[in-house]
Amino acid sequence: MNKRQGVFSNLDSSPVAQQTLKLSHVPEEAESWQEGLTGESDKGSTESAPKSSRLYLVFAFLGLIILVLLTAQLFNLQVVLGSRNRELAEGNRIRSREIFADRGAIFDINGEILAKNKPSYDVAATPFDLPKDKKGRQALFAKLGEILKISSAEIEKKIEGGKPLSNLEPVIFAESVAREISFEIEAKKDQLPGISVQKKAIRDYPGGEVFAHLLGYTAKISEEEYRLSKADYVPNDLIGKTGVEKEYEKVLRGVLGREQIEVDSNGNLSRVLASVDPEPGQSVKLSIDAGLQRVLASALAKSIESSGGKGGAAVALDPRSGAVRALVSLPSYDNNLFAQGISNEEYKSLTEDPAHPLFFRPLSGEYPPGSTAKIIAASGALQDGVITADTTLSCPGILKIVNPYNPDIVYTFPDWKLSGFGSLSVREALAYSSDVFFYQVGGGFEDFAGMGLNKLEKWQKKFGLGVLTGIDLPGEVSGLVPDEKWKKRVVGEDWYVGDTYHMTIGQGYLSATPLQMASATATIANGGTLFVPEVMEETLDSSGKTVAKTKPRVARQNIADASVLQIVREGMRGSVQYGTSSWIKDWPVAVAGKTGTAEFAGSTTGHEHAWFTSFAPYDNPELVITVLVEAGGEGTIAAAPVADEGYKYWFGR
């Protein structure tokens, strides 16, 4: 008997023990398992051993697989992704942020500041640092709403819709807040996790509406602009959108600085670890005379109001270089609204205004130039020998053309003076602005051949119509010099002699910008050089030292003989002395000019576009002024007085 059997034998001798054994009887499988552990076996032990061995192997194999997977993952986290994970973990504490560079200032030719910087405070949220639970966020937004006086729902909408590049990228949700509000947020930063105040410089335009179109404005960079310029910009950066601000963006903006900072658990700055200072942008001095700009804007506004006009433009150029002295567009807008962060309501009000205050009329407005185009027709006809200074043409009140295929059909082309002018030379025709004279010069009449469409088109393009002037500002359009192919393609009709008549006097399909007409006038004033208009005078470094100076750019030289252009200048001088603009008696110097009254689609008598283009002094021109009043009526009444005010300022300085 072994020990195990002895124990059970002793227990079996007791009735109580027997009863206990019956209640605690061990199943046969368990007993066999126990016997297997003690090294003894009974009848079924040889069958269970292989089963337990297989089970052990399965568990061992599974354990091995799990161990391999854990080891591989550990290797991946510590070795393969170790560097990245360390960066992510460190990024929660150590971050990089940009230091915006001061934007260069903009000055006029006399040093008057037209655009400068001023501090602005934006409130931003860093998504990573915001409370993770909804209740915490709602409480945060409620506190912010009390401080900013806006609803928490609006704050949440702006933050959630900010689309940052990463959770560590701040989302600006309140721009240009009051300084007092920024101080309050800074004071409560421990109660506002993830919220920060970003101080930056925004533009301040002291001249407001008078210079708005010319200077343009800066605003937050768009997604498309950022995508195209990632190397130079960051999200929430400011960029020039229009005008000088856009054209000279690279000169004005400077170079971003950068600093590495350590933040606490709320995302607040703990300390600056390292920094690279930003480089300020260069300033620019424009060729614009701010005083002339203001005088022309004021005079133009009065003319628009008194004539019932819809808007207008005034351009002043130096005919000796192409330097732009003034560019006025009315109605205008306050570009400070955009610089400070314009609201949706304000922007909608501007874009839906029927007066189109955002429209830059001197560069982007295409208008029939009316009789101002006669100075180009006269120059071309004289240069090509179609007429001479001594040629005279009969100018009745109406020119009648009989249809060659049906004599019963007679086309009439009236002059603005229905009683007619009698016989006129080209000088007199310019002074009196005879339409009938130039009908004949352009399209011919009876035995007089005239220029014809091809020559007329050639000269209009030589003087810069139908092409961009190349001015250093965005938004310029080319206008239109039509021809037979254009009319057939667009209108679906053949070209008639009446079309040539209308084109010669600046009507019909011909269109030009005020800047183009000023440039053409400057070409006549200076003796035949077509300059590229430019607003940039020079660039300056942060100390005010000149870095680069603009040189005049010539688009075309020797357009016509000096003797030819002298005849045209004499005709323009006659306009002021005894012609259409002679009623202005107190010109400050000897001025030469040409009036224009241009019909347009939907115009009625008294509501045509009013033009006046001119230069002075007559003997030694130094200033060209071209004025347009939309639907202002007669050029001599609505436009010429505006130029008069400009000359009085310029020569009375």
Buried (B, 14 or more C-beta within 10 A) or exposed (E): EEEEEEEEEEEEEEEEEEEEBEEEEEEEEEEBBEBBEEEEEEEBEEEBEEEEEEEEEEEEEEEEEEEEEEEEEEEEEEEEEEEEEEEEEEBBEBBEBBEBBBBBBBBBBEEBBBBBBEEBBBBBBBBBBBBEEEEEBBBBBEBBBEBBEBEBEBBBEBBEEBEBEEBBBBBBBBBBBEEEBBEBBBEEBEEBBBBBBBEBBBBBBEBEBBBBBBBBBBBBBEEEEBEEEEEBBBBBBBBBBBBBBBBBBEBBBBEBBBBBBEBBEBBBBEEEEEEEEBBBBBBBBBBBBBBBBBBBBBBBBEBBEBBEBBBBBBBBBBBBBBBBBBBBBBBBBBBBBBBBBBEEEBEEBBEEEEBBBBBBBBBBBBBBBBBBBBBBBBBBBBBBEBBEBEBBBBBBBEBEBEEEEEEEEEEEBBBBBEEBBEEBBBBBBBBBBBBBBBBBBBBBBEEBEBBBBEBBBBBBBBBBBBBBBBBBBBBBBBBBBBBBEBBEEEEEEEBBBBBBBBBBBBBBBBBBBBBBBBBBBBBBBBBBBBBBBBBBBBBBEBEEEEEEEBEEEEBBEEBBBEEBBBBBBBBBBBBBBEBBBBEBEEBBBBBBBBBBBBBBEEBEEEBBBBBBBBBBBBEEBBBBBBBBBBBBBBBBBBBBBBBBBBBBBBBEE
